[in-house]
Amino acid sequence: MKLGWFAIGGLVVVGCAEPARSPADVSTRTTSADLTSEKNAEATSVPTAEPSAVSVDTPPATQDVAMDPLAIDEAFESAAVPKVEMTPAKELRAISRTELLGALSAAQKVDTLEKATKAISRRIGKPTWTENGNRSIWVARDKNQCHRLVLDADGQMEVESVPMSEWRTLSALARQNACTGEIRRGMPGH
């Protein structure tokens, strides 16, 4: 064992250092305490995280979006905005809320989506617009509001009344007018 002398501000400290060992001197014995601590470490160990989702081969612009939690992913943004197919105005009929309710009750009597769509179209004409080819909306306009009959792809039907000026948020950068089907992109108010 080596003794070392250290002087710190007038105070003398005597320290003991352990002798240096060569790799041959280190024993490879395992005690029962070592085994117990290894089992406990394995039981409480947390799996290591997967490598980062951003690849080295990914272009820098994509890496920035993946790392910035406030960035807007274009693919996610476009998936949230439906593809709207408007029926030309000359092919639409002027309808009332009462006609919408009558078409809804006729559609509720059939058992398939196709039959429901035909029943509604027979009563009030073509939908005002279709979203993604599978969600149809018929609109009846009043003075300051409109009434919408919505037929979803899963067969859900509802009539709702909304103000003519209502814009529904589709995503961070897109809104849709509930009565006209118009979609505006960009930041609201800009």
N, C-alpha and C positions, 0 to 999 in steps of 0.2 A: 504494500500500500504506500502511496506517495502522499506526502504532506505538502501542502502549499501554503505560502505566506502571502497575505494580501494586506495592504495598508490602505485604509479608507479614512481619510480626514483625521489622522492621528490615532485611529483605532486599529489595532492589529487583530486580524481574523486568521485563525488557523483552520484550514479545511482539509478534509480527507477526500481523496479521489480513489475510485476503485481501479485496481490494476487493469491494464489493457489485456484483453484476451485474444488469443488467436482463434480462428474458426475451428480449429481442431479441439480447443479446450471447451467449446460450448457443447453442453450435453443435449442430447435429443430425447431426453426422458419426458414422458407425459404422465402427469399425476391425475388422480380422479377429480381434483378441483379444476384442472385444465379442461377435462372432458365435459364437466358440468357447465362451465362457462361457455364452451363452444356450442353446446346444445341450446343454451339460453340465447346466445347470439343468433343462432340460426332461426329459432322460433320467433324472435322479435325483429328479425331483419326485414327491412322494407325492400321490395323488388326495385331494382334500378330502373330509372326512367328510360323510355325508348329514345333513340337519337332524335334530334330536332326534326320537325316535319319539313323544314326547309332544306332542300337539297343543295349541294354545292353547284350542281348543274342548273339550278333554277335561275332564270334571269333576275337581275337585281330588282326590277319593278315588282315582281311577284313576291320576292323575299320581303320587301317593305310592307306589302299588304298583309302577309302572313304574320309579321311581327308587330304591326300596328293594330291594336284592338279597336281603334276608332275608324280605321279605313273601311271603305265600302267595297266589297267584292263584287265585280261586275257580273259574274255568273249568278251569284245569289240574288243580286238586284234584278236581273232580267227574268229570273225564275218567278219572282214575286209579282211581276206585272203580267196580267193575262193578255192573250192575243184577242183583240176585240174585232168582230166582224159585224159591221153595222148593216142593217137592212136599208136599202135606199128609201127615202121619204115617200116616193111615189107608190111604193109597194105596201106602205103601212096604212092601217085604218085608224081613225080617231075613235078611241074607246074610253069608257067611263069606269069608275071604280066598281060600280054595280056589275058591269060586264066582266071585269077581272074576277070578282067573287064568284060569278056564275061559271066562268071557265075553270076556276079552281075546284069548285064542287063537282063539275063534270069529270075533271082529271082524277079526282080522288076515288072515283068509282071503278077505275080500271086498274089492272095489276102489273103493267110493265111501263117502263119509261117511254118507250116508243109510242105506245097507245096513249099515254098521258100527253105527250107532245102533240100528237094528231088531234086529240080531243080539244086541247086548248087552241090550236091553230084553226080548227074548224069553227070554233066559237068567236075568236077575236082576231084571227089572221096571224101573219108571221110575227116572230119576236122582234122587238125593237133592236136588239143586238144579241149576239152569242159570244160567250167568252170561252176560249180554248176549244171551241167546237163541241162542248158538252154541257155548258150552263147557259140556259136561255132566259132572257129577261124581257117581259112585256111591260110597257109603261103607259099609264093613263095620266094625263096632265090636268091639274086644276089651276086655280089662280096662283097661289104662292107655294104650292106643293105638288108632288107627284105621288102616284101609287104604283108600286112595282109588284108584279107577279114574277117570282123567281123559281125556276125549276132547275134543280141541281142534277148532276150526273148520277147521284146515288138515289134519286127519286124524291128527295125532300122538296116540298113546295111550301111557299109562304107568300102572303100579300103584306106589304109594308108601306107605310106612308112616310115620306121624307120631305124636308124643305127643298125647293128648287135650287137653292144655293149651296147645298151640302156637298162637300168634297171629302171623300174617304181616302185615308192613307193606305196605299198599297205597299210601299217600301219607304226607305229613307229619302229617296229622290223621286217618287212618283205618287200622284194622287189621281183619283177618278171621280168625276161628277156622278152622283147617284142617279140623277134623272136623265142625263143625256148620254152617259157612257164615255164621255170625252176623257182622255188621259193626258195629264200634264206632267212633264218630267222637269226635274230641277228642284232647287231648294224652294220651299213654300215662301211666298212673299217676294221672290226675286224675279 
